[in-house]
Amino acid sequence: MIDLNNHKLELEYPCKWCYKIVLLNEKNAKKITKTILEDREHKITNSKTSAKGKFKSYNVDLTVHSDKDREDLHKKFHSHKDIKMVV
C-alpha cells in the first residue's frame, strides 16, 4: 500500500479543482460560497444529503492557479463558521 502522506501532490497549474463542502441543511450554500469566493468564477452543485436530512454536501468547482491558491481556498472554506467539513 502506498502512503500518500509522504508524497507531494504534483499538479500543473492552472487546473480545475473541486472542493466538497458540508453544511447544515438549512444553510444557503450559494450565499456562503459567494462570500468566500466573491467574484471568482465557480460552479456549485448539490452532492448528497445525510440519511436523516440534517446535512447537505455540495461540489464547488473552479480553477486554481497555484498550490498556494488551492490551499488558501481550502483554509477559507474550512474556517467559515457554517461549513462543517471540507474535502
Secondary structure, DSSP 8 states (H G I E B T S, - for coil): ---GGGS-----SSEEEEEEEEEETTS-HHHHHHHHHTTS--EEEEEEE-TTSSEEEEEEEEEE-SHHHHHHHHHHHHHSTTEEEE-
